[in-house]
């Protein structure tokens, strides 16, 4: 080794690099904390809060969670779709799978009969149900809300079951994580370990990542499909995810 690079000098350079890296990391942490507290004021259409939203998720999404009602981007997009398109009215009987608090508080006021469904009794739902084999009669609901559930279950079975229990003209309001650039859904039943599922699907209890063929899966269950997509100016005003989609799946028949 060149005499100019003796052990003492190498140690000095290493310490110098560490100090630079530590300073950079501190700046990054400080910047992250500032952004995590909110980048710009947003309006929550569910509770009318106006101000900074908090970061949420893994990896974190900035301006995602309303600090007033805890709504996330998908809740706010669903609410906008429901209210703007008049999807609910007092004549409807509605079944809400895995009912989220921010939506539940508002939606139950819009329908004549609001019911919740969960797999677990400790969540105190109206119905303890497996969405893949719904123990309810045919043609019994006017509306279904199924928000971020299909990525956890056998979606083909779940979609057929939701179609079965909807009355003709009934509507299922569906959301799920989706990658539009993928023509086909990525799934592998051999991936069952939670750590591997996190690596492959982004969450330890997800079993797939949908591609744009989700539309064909919904239609194959018997639905007619419409969509509401988050775009400007709603994205920046309400803190939505750019391009996120709510699927409005209608069971053919008499309007309801």
C-alpha positions in Angstrom: 0.0 0.0 0.0 1.2 3.5 -0.7 2.7 5.1 2.4 0.2 8.0 2.0 -2.5 5.6 2.9 -1.3 4.2 6.2 -3.6 2.8 8.8 -4.1 6.1 10.7 -5.1 8.0 7.5 -7.6 5.3 6.6 -9.1 5.5 10.0 -9.4 9.3 9.7 -11.1 9.0 6.2 -13.5 6.3 7.5 -14.5 8.6 10.4 -14.9 11.5 7.9 -17.2 9.4 5.7 -19.2 8.3 8.7 -19.7 11.9 9.8 -20.9 12.9 6.3 -23.3 9.9 6.1 -24.7 10.7 9.6 -25.3 14.3 8.6 -27.1 13.1 5.4 -29.2 10.6 7.3 -30.2 13.3 9.8 -31.3 15.6 7.0 -33.3 12.8 5.4 -34.9 11.9 8.7 -35.8 15.5 9.4 -37.2 15.9 5.9 -39.2 12.7 6.2 -40.7 13.8 9.6 -41.7 17.1 8.1 -43.4 15.5 5.1 -45.0 12.8 7.2 -46.8 15.5 9.2 -48.4 16.8 6.0 -47.2 18.4 2.8 -50.1 20.6 2.0 -53.6 21.2 3.5 -56.3 18.8 2.2 -60.1 18.7 2.6 -61.7 15.5 3.9 -65.1 15.0 2.2 -66.2 12.6 5.0 -65.8 14.9 8.0 -65.1 18.4 6.4 -61.7 18.6 8.1 -59.4 21.0 6.3 -55.7 20.9 7.1 -52.7 18.6 7.0 -53.1 14.8 6.6 -50.7 12.3 8.2 -48.6 9.7 6.5 -49.8 6.2 6.6 -48.9 2.7 5.3 -45.9 0.6 4.6 -44.1 2.1 2.8 -45.6 5.4 4.0 -47.9 7.4 1.8 -47.8 11.1 2.5 -51.0 13.0 3.1 -52.9 9.8 3.4 -54.8 9.8 6.7 -57.3 12.4 7.9 -56.4 13.3 11.5 -60.1 14.0 12.3 -61.9 10.9 11.1 -59.0 8.6 10.2 -60.2 8.2 6.6 -57.7 7.0 4.0 -57.5 7.8 0.3 -59.8 4.9 -0.7 -62.4 5.9 1.9 -62.6 9.4 0.5 -62.7 8.2 -3.1 -65.6 5.8 -2.3 -67.5 8.5 -0.5 -67.1 10.9 -3.5 -68.3 8.2 -5.9 -71.3 7.3 -3.7 -72.4 10.9 -3.2 -71.7 12.2 -6.6 -73.4 9.3 -8.4 -76.3 8.9 -5.9 -75.5 5.3 -5.4 -77.3 5.0 -2.0 -80.8 5.9 -0.9 -83.2 5.1 2.0 -84.8 2.2 0.1 -81.6 0.2 0.0 -80.5 -2.7 2.1 -76.7 -2.6 2.2 -74.1 -5.2 3.3 -70.6 -3.8 4.2 -67.8 -6.3 4.4 -64.9 -5.4 6.8 -66.7 -2.2 7.6 -64.2 0.7 8.2 -65.1 3.3 10.8 -64.8 6.4 8.6 -67.2 5.1 6.0 -69.5 3.2 8.4 -70.3 6.4 10.3 -71.6 8.2 7.2 -73.0 5.4 5.1 -75.4 4.0 7.6 -77.3 7.3 7.5 -77.9 7.0 3.7 -79.7 3.7 3.5 -82.7 2.1 5.1 -80.9 -1.0 6.3 -77.2 -1.1 7.0 -75.5 -4.4 8.0 -71.9 -5.4 8.5 -70.1 -8.6 7.8 -66.8 -10.0 9.3 -65.1 -13.3 9.7 -64.5 -12.6 13.4 -67.1 -12.4 16.1 -64.9 -10.2 18.3 -65.5 -7.3 15.8 -69.2 -7.4 16.6 -70.6 -7.5 13.1 -74.2 -8.0 12.2 -73.2 -11.2 10.3 -70.2 -13.5 10.8 -69.6 -14.5 7.2 -67.0 -16.0 4.9 -67.1 -13.9 1.7 -66.2 -17.0 -0.3 -69.3 -18.8 0.8 -71.8 -16.3 2.0 -74.5 -17.9 4.2 -77.3 -15.5 3.1 -80.2 -15.9 0.7 -80.1 -15.1 -3.0 -81.2 -11.6 -4.1 -81.3 -10.2 -0.6 -79.3 -6.9 -0.8 -79.5 -3.8 -2.9 -75.9 -2.7 -2.3 -72.6 -4.2 -1.2 -69.4 -2.4 -0.2 -66.3 -4.5 -0.3 -63.2 -2.3 0.2 -59.7 -3.9 0.1 -61.0 -7.4 0.8 -60.5 -9.2 -2.6 -56.7 -9.2 -2.3 -57.0 -11.4 0.8 -59.4 -14.1 -0.4 -60.4 -16.2 -3.4 -61.7 -13.3 -5.5 -63.5 -15.4 -8.0 -65.6 -17.2 -5.3 -66.2 -13.9 -3.5 -67.4 -12.1 -6.6 -69.7 -14.9 -7.5 -71.2 -14.9 -4.0 -71.7 -11.2 -4.0 -73.4 -11.4 -7.4 -75.7 -14.1 -6.0 -76.9 -12.2 -2.9 -77.5 -9.0 -4.8 -80.9 -8.3 -6.1 -81.3 -7.7 -9.9 -80.1 -4.1 -10.5 -78.0 -4.2 -7.3 -74.5 -2.8 -7.1 -71.3 -3.9 -5.5 -68.9 -1.1 -4.8 -65.4 -2.6 -4.9 -61.8 -1.4 -4.4 -58.5 -3.3 -4.2 -54.9 -2.5 -4.8 -54.2 -2.6 -8.5 -51.3 -2.1 -10.9 -52.7 -0.9 -14.2 -49.4 -1.5 -16.0 -49.7 -5.3 -15.4 -51.9 -7.1 -17.9 -52.3 -10.1 -15.5 -52.7 -10.5 -11.8 -49.7 -11.8 -9.9 -50.6 -14.7 -7.6 -49.0 -17.9 -6.5 -50.7 -20.2 -4.0 -47.4 -21.7 -3.0 -46.5 -18.4 -1.3 -48.1 -18.8 2.1 -45.5 -17.7 4.6 -46.4 -14.2 5.9 -42.8 -12.9 5.3 -42.9 -14.2 1.7 -46.3 -12.7 1.1 -45.1 -9.3 2.3 -42.1 -9.7 -0.1 -44.2 -10.8 -3.1 -47.6 -9.0 -2.5 -46.7 -6.0 -0.3 -48.6 -7.2 2.8 -48.3 -10.3 4.9 -52.0 -11.3 4.6 -52.4 -10.5 0.8 -52.5 -13.4 -1.6 -52.2 -11.5 -4.9 -51.5 -8.2 -6.6 -54.2 -7.5 -9.2 -53.4 -6.4 -12.7 -55.9 -4.8 -15.0 -57.4 -8.2 -15.7 -59.4 -7.6 -12.5 -62.0 -6.1 -14.8 -62.4 -9.4 -16.6 -62.7 -11.3 -13.3 -65.5 -9.0 -12.2 -67.3 -9.3 -15.5 -66.9 -13.1 -15.5 -68.9 -13.2 -12.2 -71.9 -11.7 -14.1 -71.5 -8.0 -13.4 -71.8 -5.0 -15.7 -68.8 -2.8 -14.8 -68.4 0.9 -14.5 -65.5 2.8 -12.8 -64.7 6.0 -10.9 -61.0 7.0 -11.0 -59.2 9.5 -8.9 -58.0 12.4 -11.0 -57.3 16.1 -10.7 -58.5 18.4 -9.1 -59.9 15.9 -6.7 -56.5 14.2 -6.1 -54.8 17.3 -4.6 -57.9 18.7 -3.0 -59.0 15.6 -1.1 -55.7 13.8 -0.7 -56.5 10.9 -3.1 -54.1 8.3 -4.7 -53.6 9.3 -8.3 -55.4 6.8 -10.6 -57.0 4.8 -7.8 -60.2 3.2 -9.0 -63.6 2.4 -7.5 -65.3 -0.4 -9.4 -69.1 -0.1 -9.7 -70.3 -3.6 -10.4 -74.0 -3.9 -11.3 -76.0 -7.1 -11.4 -78.1 -7.0 -14.6 -81.8 -6.7 -14.1 -84.4 -4.2 -12.9 -82.9 -1.0 -11.6 -82.7 -0.7 -7.8 
